[in-house]
Amino acid sequence: MKTCKMLLLSATGILILCFGNFCSAAAEDDYGANVIILSREDIKSYDASTIIELLNRLPGINTGEAGSLSMGGFGASDIIVTLDGRPINDQTITARYIKWSEVDFSSITKIEIHKISSRCSGGEINIFTQKKGDAVGGRLMAWRGANDYNGINVSCNKGVGDYFFSLAHDYKTEGEHHHNNNDAESTSTLARFAWERNFSLNSSLSYSKNDKGSSIWSYNTPEKSRPGKSDNYYPDLSKARYRKKRESYGGVVNFDQGDFYSELFTNDNWKENKATGVHRDENGNIIYEIDDEENVSTTPFRGHNEVKIREYGGKIGIKKKSYDYGLRSILYTADFSKTSESTGETTEGDADEYLFDLFGGWRWRGLAFSANIFYHEKFGFDFFPKIVYSKKFEPFFYDISFTSTKKYPSFFQKYFSTSYARANPDLDPQTNLCVTFKLGGEHHIGANQFNWQLAPFFNKAYGRFYTHTHFKIDPDTGEEKVDYTEYDNLDEAYWTGGDMIFKYIYGGWTGLDGRFTINYTKDEVHDSSFAYYARYKFKVRYFIKPVESLHIQLWYTYYSNRYADQAKTYKILWYHYLDLKATYRARKNIDIYLEVKNLTDFDYYIYRGYPGNCRRWWLGMEIKF
């Protein structure tokens, strides 16, 4: 590892104000609309059983079982997610996936969701777990469903005087419920310890493992069409079947005394991608080749890559009502090996890097000034200011912010064949300047309640790197194919959009909430889009409790037409689907539930030639003690 060269100074902070029942009732001087603070009681009120289910009910946030995450126009690669201070972003996939399986949902005591962060461009989600308690507590949750979708989640905790112990385990199989024939098996174990006296000392250790397989589909999908029924839709037999394995070990130690806090964490990630199978033609026949000596043999897929990431980091600081300052640091190394799919040659290497961030900030009467000074071993110093202003005038609030952040690509991106790595081989950092505005209100009409929020944003990127993707006609076959050869490094790009969010509760027993999202991206240099997301989408949930023991929820999700490439040469049709969850409370601490995804079995593409999920369902039980 390289020796640390300098320490830094800096100043940052964020301020904000709560918006009705979308978040908990924090003091106006401390929080605003750019932060959602959920207490344990708030979490219980959402009647969710997993962290994924809970986050999807919050305004402006989307996540999924695979670990995807979007918030305020940003994806998971721009959002930091921590569990008691330890990042749980999957570093072996360019941080674009979150290891939600390591979160023991039954032990969560508080969640802080920062739409603006001093550490990254897209914000951060901080999850805090239980640190004390006298009685034995925990839960047992198990489910079984169609297409081999099964699982079990168990946790138990006990406090003894000033000490607290907790253990949780999660296991599930996802089966082949996707049209693209994915199957996966994952397991995760988490152990925690806490000690509270005049100071608090907390620590946790986790392990997770995921083994996944997927078949590759042909990209030669007719434009503006829908896939066949799932029972008649099969993978392209001329493509290899890919296996993906990954393991992760992580630990964190937190120390708090008065206004002083500190944390040390480590993550050890390992990931392997391996293609299996042989080349086949469109009819499934094995393709043969003849060498110089006229020997006939099959041509196997030999592509393989492996990477190990070891990450070390820490934070120390002092936090009071009007200021918050401290030092963050991170250092990590990467070991890799990669086998060429065409030649079979293997390359190996290793690298390491570190980053320091000394931060601080000050706030007064709704106005917050903050800044960061980063020091990166390769790119030196950078300074980034932030200004936030919040105001509440019953029953309305508004919040406006300006922030600037830097995104430092990690060295391990160089070792995986991703579009970002190909477009940015030198791993140059990206700067984001972001302006957000929120206007909302909370209105009570008798026993009914109505919450609403408008949240537009504008983000300007400098030094943005991506792979310019477009479809073109293969002159030999006359078929369309994906072309990744144009790697356009942007001097400037921007994306803008926003959310319209509402929630209406009638009499406390039924209601409706929803979110309408608009996204627009622009590559000014090449006059095209640098992303190919749906231009707009909306999600509406209807919930009803006809009797106290029964809770029924229906979700309707819609995505507009979108292009499958940045050059806008290939369009994919809009799609929608309907999800259902019905929960029956058999006893005070026993719930029986039924979930159905894509209730109408609607056929749609989610990507170039990749169909979405067919209808799938499962039945489960949750016992709390």
C-alpha positions in Angstrom: 0.0 0.0 0.0 1.1 3.5 -0.7 2.1 5.8 2.2 -0.5 8.5 3.0 0.9 11.9 1.9 -1.2 14.5 3.5 -4.0 15.2 5.9 -6.6 17.8 5.2 -8.9 20.4 6.5 -12.4 21.3 5.4 -15.9 22.3 6.3 -19.3 20.7 5.5 -22.8 20.4 6.9 -26.3 20.0 5.8 -29.5 21.3 7.0 -33.1 20.6 6.4 -36.8 20.4 7.5 -39.3 17.5 7.7 -42.3 17.2 5.5 -45.4 15.9 7.2 -45.7 12.1 7.7 -43.3 11.5 4.9 -40.7 11.6 7.6 -40.5 11.9 11.4 -41.1 15.0 13.4 -37.6 16.3 13.9 -36.8 19.8 15.2 -37.2 22.5 12.5 -33.8 23.9 13.3 -32.0 20.6 12.6 -33.6 19.0 9.5 -35.3 19.9 6.3 -36.8 18.5 3.2 -33.4 17.2 1.9 -33.2 14.7 4.8 -35.7 12.1 5.8 -35.3 10.9 9.4 -37.2 7.7 10.3 -37.4 6.6 13.9 -38.2 3.1 15.0 -41.9 4.0 15.5 -42.0 5.6 12.0 -40.6 2.4 10.5 -43.2 0.3 12.2 -46.0 2.6 10.9 -45.1 1.7 7.3 -46.1 -2.0 7.9 -43.1 -3.2 5.9 -41.2 -6.5 6.5 -37.9 -5.7 4.6 -35.7 -2.8 4.0 -36.5 -2.9 0.3 -40.2 -2.7 0.9 -39.8 0.2 3.3 -37.5 2.3 1.0 -39.9 1.8 -2.0 -42.6 3.5 0.1 -40.6 6.6 0.7 -40.8 9.7 -1.6 -38.4 9.8 -4.5 -36.6 6.4 -3.8 -36.6 3.2 -5.8 -34.7 0.0 -5.0 -34.9 -3.7 -5.9 -34.0 -7.2 -4.7 -30.9 -7.2 -6.9 -29.6 -4.2 -5.0 -30.3 -1.4 -7.5 -31.0 2.0 -6.1 -32.2 5.4 -7.4 -32.8 8.6 -5.6 -33.2 12.2 -6.8 -32.1 11.4 -10.3 -28.9 9.5 -9.2 -28.1 5.7 -9.3 -26.5 3.5 -6.7 -23.0 4.3 -8.0 -23.5 7.9 -6.8 -25.1 7.0 -3.4 -23.4 5.9 -0.3 -25.3 3.4 1.9 -23.9 2.6 5.4 -24.9 0.2 8.1 -23.8 1.5 11.5 -21.1 3.5 9.6 -19.9 0.7 7.3 -20.5 1.1 3.5 -22.5 -1.8 2.1 -22.3 -0.8 -1.5 -21.0 -3.7 -3.5 -17.6 -2.5 -4.5 -17.0 -5.3 -6.9 -19.7 -4.1 -9.2 -18.6 -0.5 -9.5 -20.7 0.2 -6.3 -23.9 0.1 -8.3 -25.5 -2.6 -6.2 -26.4 -2.6 -2.5 -26.0 -5.6 -0.2 -29.5 -5.3 1.4 -29.2 -8.9 2.6 -26.8 -7.7 5.3 -29.4 -5.4 6.9 -31.3 -7.1 9.8 -34.6 -5.2 9.3 -36.0 -6.2 12.7 -33.1 -4.5 14.5 -33.2 -1.1 12.7 -33.8 1.8 15.1 -33.2 4.8 12.8 -32.7 5.6 9.1 -31.3 8.9 7.9 -31.7 9.5 4.1 -29.7 12.5 2.9 -30.6 13.7 -0.5 -27.4 15.9 -0.4 -24.2 14.4 0.9 -20.7 15.7 1.5 -19.3 12.4 0.4 -20.9 11.8 -3.0 -23.0 13.4 -5.7 -26.2 11.4 -5.1 -26.7 11.5 -1.4 -26.4 8.8 1.3 -28.6 6.4 3.3 -27.4 5.7 6.9 -29.0 2.8 8.7 -28.6 2.4 12.5 -29.4 -0.8 14.4 -30.4 -1.6 18.0 -27.7 -1.1 20.7 -29.6 -1.9 23.9 -32.5 -3.9 25.3 -33.3 -6.2 28.2 -35.8 -8.7 26.9 -35.1 -11.4 24.3 -36.2 -10.1 20.8 -36.1 -11.0 17.2 -38.2 -12.6 14.4 -38.5 -15.6 12.2 -39.6 -15.0 8.6 -40.0 -17.7 5.9 -41.5 -17.9 2.5 -42.1 -20.3 -0.4 -43.2 -19.5 -3.9 -43.4 -20.4 -7.6 -40.3 -21.1 -9.7 -38.2 -22.1 -6.7 -38.4 -18.7 -4.9 -37.8 -19.6 -1.3 -36.1 -18.2 1.8 -35.8 -17.8 5.5 -34.7 -14.9 7.7 -34.1 -15.3 11.4 -32.7 -12.9 14.0 -32.4 -12.9 17.8 -31.0 -10.3 20.3 -30.6 -10.1 24.1 -29.4 -7.4 26.4 -27.5 -8.1 29.7 -26.9 -5.0 31.8 -24.7 -2.7 29.7 -24.1 -5.3 27.1 -26.2 -6.2 24.0 -25.8 -9.1 21.6 -27.5 -9.8 18.3 -27.3 -12.5 15.6 -29.1 -12.6 12.2 -29.1 -15.0 9.3 -30.7 -14.7 5.8 -30.9 -17.3 3.1 -32.9 -17.4 -0.2 -33.1 -18.9 -3.6 -34.5 -16.8 -6.4 -35.1 -19.6 -8.9 -35.6 -19.0 -12.6 -38.4 -16.4 -12.3 -36.9 -14.0 -14.8 -37.5 -14.4 -18.5 -33.8 -14.3 -19.0 -33.4 -17.5 -17.0 -31.6 -16.1 -14.0 -31.2 -18.2 -10.9 -29.4 -17.3 -7.7 -28.7 -18.5 -4.2 -27.6 -16.1 -1.5 -26.8 -16.2 2.2 -25.8 -13.6 4.7 -24.9 -13.7 8.4 -24.5 -10.7 10.8 -23.3 -10.6 14.4 -23.3 -7.4 16.5 -22.1 -6.4 20.0 -22.7 -3.1 21.9 -21.5 -1.8 25.3 -22.9 1.4 26.8 -21.7 3.1 30.0 -20.3 6.6 30.1 -19.4 6.1 26.5 -20.8 3.7 23.9 -18.8 1.0 22.0 -20.5 -0.9 19.2 -19.2 -3.4 16.7 -20.5 -5.7 14.0 -19.2 -8.4 11.7 -21.0 -9.7 8.5 -20.5 -12.3 5.8 -22.5 -12.6 2.6 -22.3 -14.9 -0.4 -24.1 -14.9 -3.8 -24.0 -17.4 -6.5 -25.9 -16.5 -9.7 -26.3 -17.8 -13.2 -27.8 -16.2 -16.3 -28.3 -16.9 -20.0 -27.5 -14.3 -22.6 -30.2 -13.2 -25.0 -29.8 -12.1 -28.6 -29.9 -8.4 -29.1 -31.7 -8.8 -32.4 -35.0 -7.9 -30.9 -37.6 -6.3 -33.3 -38.1 -2.6 -32.5 -41.5 -1.6 -31.0 -42.5 -5.2 -30.2 -43.3 -7.2 -27.2 -41.7 -10.6 -26.3 -43.6 -13.8 -26.5 -45.2 -15.4 -23.5 -42.7 -16.5 -20.9 -43.5 -20.2 -21.5 -42.4 -19.9 -25.1 -39.5 -17.6 -24.7 -36.0 -19.1 -24.3 -32.4 -17.9 -24.1 -30.3 -17.6 -27.2 -28.6 -21.0 -27.5 -25.7 -19.5 -29.4 -24.7 -17.6 -26.3 -22.7 -18.8 -23.3 -24.2 -19.2 -19.9 -22.5 -16.9 -17.3 -21.9 -17.7 -13.7 -21.3 -14.9 -11.2 -20.1 -15.5 -7.7 -19.2 -13.1 -5.0 -18.4 -13.1 -1.3 -18.0 -10.2 1.1 -16.7 -9.9 4.7 -17.2 -6.7 6.6 -16.8 -5.2 10.1 -17.2 -1.9 11.9 -16.4 -0.5 15.3 -18.1 2.7 16.5 -17.1 4.8 19.5 -19.2 7.7 20.9 -18.7 9.9 24.0 -20.7 13.1 24.3 -20.4 15.1 21.1 -17.4 13.1 19.9 -17.8 10.2 17.5 -15.5 7.9 15.6 -15.7 4.7 13.5 -13.4 2.3 11.8 -14.5 -0.2 9.2 -13.2 -2.7 6.7 -14.7 -4.6 3.8 -13.2 -7.5 1.9 -15.0 -8.3 -1.4 -14.3 -11.0 -3.9 -16.1 -11.5 -7.2 -15.7 -13.9 -10.1 -17.4 -13.9 -13.5 -17.0 -17.0 -15.6 -18.6 -17.9 -19.0 -19.5 -21.6 -19.5 -20.6 -23.4 -22.6 -19.6 -23.7 -26.2 -20.5 -21.6 -29.3 -23.7 -22.7 -31.0 -25.5 -21.5 -34.0 -29.1 -20.2 -34.1 -30.4 -23.8 -34.3 -28.4 -24.9 -31.2 -25.8 -26.8 -33.2 -22.3 -26.7 -31.9 -20.0 -24.5 -34.0 -16.7 -26.3 -35.0 -13.4 -24.8 -36.0 -10.4 -26.4 -37.9 -6.9 -25.5 -36.8 -3.8 -25.4 -39.0 -3.3 -29.1 -38.7 -7.0 -29.7 -39.7 -7.9 -30.9 -36.2 -11.6 -30.3 -35.6 -12.6 -29.0 -32.1 -15.3 -27.0 -30.4 -14.7 -23.4 -29.6 -15.4 -23.0 -25.8 -16.1 -19.7 -24.0 -13.0 -19.1 -21.9 -13.8 -15.6 -20.6 -13.1 -15.3 -16.9 -12.3 -12.4 -14.5 -11.8 -12.2 -10.8 -11.1 -9.3 -8.4 -10.5 -8.9 -4.7 -11.1 -5.6 -3.1 -9.9 -4.8 0.4 -11.3 -1.5 1.8 -10.3 0.3 5.0 -11.8 3.5 6.2 -12.6 5.6 9.2 -14.2 8.8 10.4 -13.7 11.0 13.5 -15.7 14.1 14.3 -17.6 16.4 16.7 -21.3 17.0 16.2 -23.5 19.6 17.9 -26.7 21.3 17.0 -25.1 24.1 15.0 -22.0 22.5 13.6 -20.5 19.2 12.5 -16.9 18.7 11.5 -14.4 15.9 11.3 -12.1 13.8 9.1 -13.0 10.9 6.8 -10.5 8.6 5.1 -10.5 5.6 2.8 -7.8 3.3 1.5 -8.3 0.2 -0.6 -6.4 -2.2 -2.7 -7.5 -4.4 -5.7 -6.0 -7.7 -6.9 -7.3 -9.0 -10.2 -6.9 -11.6 -13.0 -8.7 -11.5 -16.3 -8.8 -14.1 -19.1 -9.4 -13.1 -22.7 -12.5 -14.7 -24.2 -10.9 -15.0 -27.6 -7.3 -15.9 -26.9 -7.4 -17.4 -23.4 -4.5 -15.3 -22.2 -4.5 -14.2 -18.6 -3.4 -10.9 -17.2 -3.0 -10.1 -13.5 -2.3 -7.0 -11.5 -2.9 -5.0 -8.3 -3.3 -1.4 -7.3 -4.2 0.7 -4.3 -5.3 4.3 -3.6 -6.5 6.5 -0.7 -8.7 9.6 -0.2 -9.0 12.1 2.7 -11.8 14.4 3.4 -11.8 16.8 6.3 -15.2 18.3 6.6 -17.2 20.8 8.7 -20.2 23.1 8.5 -22.4 25.6 10.3 -26.1 26.4 10.2 -28.3 29.2 11.5 -32.1 29.8 11.2 -32.6 27.5 8.2 -29.4 28.5 6.4 -26.5 26.2 6.2 -23.0 26.8 4.8 -20.6 23.9 4.3 -17.7 22.8 2.2 -15.3 19.9 1.6 -11.6 19.8 0.8 -10.6 16.4 -0.7 -7.2 15.1 -1.1 -6.8 12.1 -3.5 -3.4 10.4 -3.9 -3.5 10.8 -7.7 -5.6 14.0 -8.3 -4.5 16.1 -5.3 -6.7 18.7 -3.7 -10.3 19.8 -4.5 -12.7 22.2 -2.8 -16.5 21.9 -2.9 -18.9 24.3 -1.3 -22.6 23.7 -0.4 -25.4 26.0 0.5 -28.9 24.9 1.8 -31.8 27.0 2.9 -35.0 25.6 4.4 -38.2 27.3 5.6 -41.5 26.1 7.0 -44.7 28.1 7.1 -47.6 25.9 8.2 -48.9 23.9 6.4 -46.2 24.4 3.7 -42.4 24.1 3.5 -39.8 24.8 0.9 -36.2 23.9 0.5 -33.5 25.0 -1.9 -29.9 23.8 -2.1 -26.7 24.1 -4.2 -24.1 21.5 -3.9 -20.9 20.4 -5.6 -19.2 17.1 -5.3 -16.5 15.0 -6.9 -16.8 11.3 -7.9 -13.5 9.4 -7.9 -13.7 6.2 -9.9 -12.1 3.2 -8.2 -9.1 1.4 -9.5 -10.9 -1.9 -9.7 -13.1 -0.4 -12.4 -10.1 -0.7 -14.7 -10.0 -4.5 -14.3 -13.6 -5.2 -15.2 -14.9 -4.9 -18.7 -17.5 -2.2 -18.1 -18.6 0.6 -20.4 -17.4 3.2 -17.8 -13.9 1.6 -17.6 -13.6 1.5 -21.4 -14.6 5.1 -21.7 -12.4 6.3 -18.9 -9.2 4.2 -18.9 -7.3 6.8 -16.9 -10.1 6.9 -14.2 -10.3 10.6 -14.2 -12.7 12.1 -11.6 -16.1 13.6 -12.4 -17.4 16.9 -10.9 -21.2 17.4 -10.3 -22.9 20.7 -9.6 -26.5 20.2 -8.4 -29.4 22.5 -7.6 -32.5 21.1 -6.0 -35.8 22.7 -4.9 -38.6 21.2 -2.9 -42.0 22.6 -2.2 -44.6 20.7 -0.3 -47.3 20.7 2.3 -49.3 18.7 4.8 -53.1 19.3 5.1 -55.6 17.8 7.5 -59.3 17.6 6.5 -61.2 16.2 9.4 -59.9 12.7 10.0 -58.2 12.7 6.6 -54.7 13.7 5.6 -53.1 14.9 2.4 -49.3 15.3 1.8 -47.7 16.6 -1.4 -44.3 17.5 -2.7 -42.8 18.9 -5.9 -39.1 18.2 -6.1 -37.3 19.3 -9.3 -33.5 19.1 -9.7 -30.8 20.1 -12.2 -27.4 18.4 -12.3 -24.4 19.6 -14.4 -21.6 17.2 -14.9 -18.0 18.0 -15.9 -15.6 15.3 -17.0 -18.4 12.8 -17.5 -17.3 9.6 -19.1 -19.5 6.9 -20.7 -19.6 4.5 -23.6 -21.6 5.9 -26.5 -23.9 3.0 -27.5 -25.8 2.6 -30.7 -27.3 0.0 -33.0 -26.1 -0.5 -36.5 -26.7 -3.0 -39.4 -24.1 -5.8 -39.7 -23.1 -5.7 -43.4 -22.5 -9.5 -43.4 -25.8 -10.6 -42.0 -28.0 -7.6 -42.5 -29.0 -7.8 -38.8 -28.9 -5.1 -36.1 -26.2 -5.3 -33.6 -24.9 -3.3 -30.6 -21.9 -1.1 -31.3 -19.7 -0.1 -28.3 -16.8 1.2 -30.3 -17.5 5.0 -29.9 -16.1 6.0 -26.5 -17.0 9.6 -26.1 -15.5 11.5 -23.2 -17.7 14.4 -22.4 -16.5 17.8 -21.5 -20.0 18.7 -20.3 -23.3 17.0 -19.8 -26.4 17.5 -17.7 -29.5 15.7 -16.5 -32.6 17.2 -15.0 -36.1 16.2 -13.9 -38.0 15.8 -10.7 -40.7 14.1 -8.7 -44.3 14.9 -8.0 -45.2 13.0 -4.8 -48.5 12.7 -3.0 -50.1 10.7 -0.1 -53.8 10.7 0.9 -55.1 8.9 3.9 -58.9 8.6 4.4 -60.0 7.9 7.9 -56.8 6.0 8.7 -58.0 2.7 7.1 -57.5 3.4 3.4 -55.5 5.7 1.2 -53.5 6.3 -1.9 -49.9 7.4 -2.5 -47.9 7.9 -5.6 -44.8 9.3 -7.3 -44.5 10.7 -10.9 -40.9 11.0 -12.1 -39.5 12.8 -15.1 -35.9 12.4 -16.3 -34.1 14.1 -19.1 -30.4 13.8 -20.0 -28.3 15.7 -22.6 -24.9 15.2 -24.1 -24.2 18.7 -25.4 -21.0 17.7 -27.2 -22.5 15.1 -29.4 -26.1 16.3 -29.3 -27.5 13.0 -28.0 -28.6 11.5 -24.7 -25.9 10.0 -22.5 -28.4 7.7 -20.7 -31.3 5.6 -21.9 -33.7 5.7 -19.0 -37.5 6.0 -19.4 -38.3 9.7 -19.9 -41.1 9.5 -17.3 -42.6 6.9 -15.0 -45.0 6.7 -12.2 -45.9 4.4 -9.4 -49.1 4.4 -7.4 -50.0 2.4 -4.3 -53.5 1.8 -3.0 -53.8 0.4 0.5 -56.8 -0.6 2.6 -57.5 -2.2 6.0 -61.1 -3.4 5.8 -60.7 -5.0 9.2 -57.9 -4.4 11.7 -56.3 -7.8 11.0 -56.1 -7.5 7.2 -53.9 -5.2 5.2 -54.1 -5.2 1.3 -51.8 -3.2 -1.0 -51.8 -2.8 -4.8 -49.0 -1.2 -6.7 -49.3 0.0 -10.3 -46.0 0.9 -12.1 -45.7 2.5 -15.5 -42.6 3.2 -17.7 -42.7 5.3 -20.8 -41.2 4.4 -24.2 -37.4 4.8 -24.2 -34.4 4.3 -26.4 -32.1 1.3 -26.0 -29.1 3.3 -27.0 -27.7 6.8 -26.6 -27.8 7.5 -30.4 -31.6 7.1 -30.3 -31.7 4.5 -33.1 -33.6 1.8 -31.3 -36.8 2.3 -29.3 -38.4 -0.1 -26.8 -42.1 0.1 -26.0 -43.7 1.3 -22.8 -44.7 -1.2 -20.2 -46.6 -1.5 -16.9 -47.3 -4.1 -14.3 -49.4 -4.6 -11.2 -48.2 -6.0 -7.8 -50.2 -7.3 -4.9 -49.5 -7.9 -1.2 -52.1 -9.1 1.3 -51.1 -9.5 5.0 -53.3 -11.2 7.6 -52.5 -10.7 11.3 -53.3 -14.1 12.8 -52.1 -13.1 16.2 -50.5 -10.0 17.8 -47.0 -11.1 16.6 -47.8 -13.4 13.7 -48.4 -12.3 10.2 -49.3 -14.4 7.2 -48.8 -12.8 3.8 -49.2 -13.4 0.1 -47.3 -11.5 -2.6 -47.8 -11.5 -6.3 -45.5 -9.7 -8.8 -46.7 -8.8 -12.3 -50.2 -9.9 -11.4 -51.5 -9.7 -15.0 -48.4 -11.5 -16.5 -47.7 -8.5 -18.8 -44.9 -9.1 -21.3 -42.3 -6.4 -21.7 -38.7 -5.7 -22.4 -36.5 -4.1 -19.7 -33.4 -3.9 -21.8 -32.1 -4.7 -25.3 -33.6 -8.1 -26.0 -34.1 -8.9 -22.3 -37.7 -9.6 -21.3 -38.9 -8.5 -17.9 -40.3 -10.7 -15.1 -43.2 -13.0 -15.7 -45.8 -13.4 -13.0 -44.5 -14.9 -9.8 -45.9 -15.3 -6.3 -45.0 -16.5 -2.9 -46.6 -17.2 0.5 -44.8 -16.4 3.8 -45.1 -16.0 7.5 -43.5 -13.6 9.9 -43.2 -14.2 13.7 -42.0 -11.5 16.0 -40.9 -12.1 19.6 
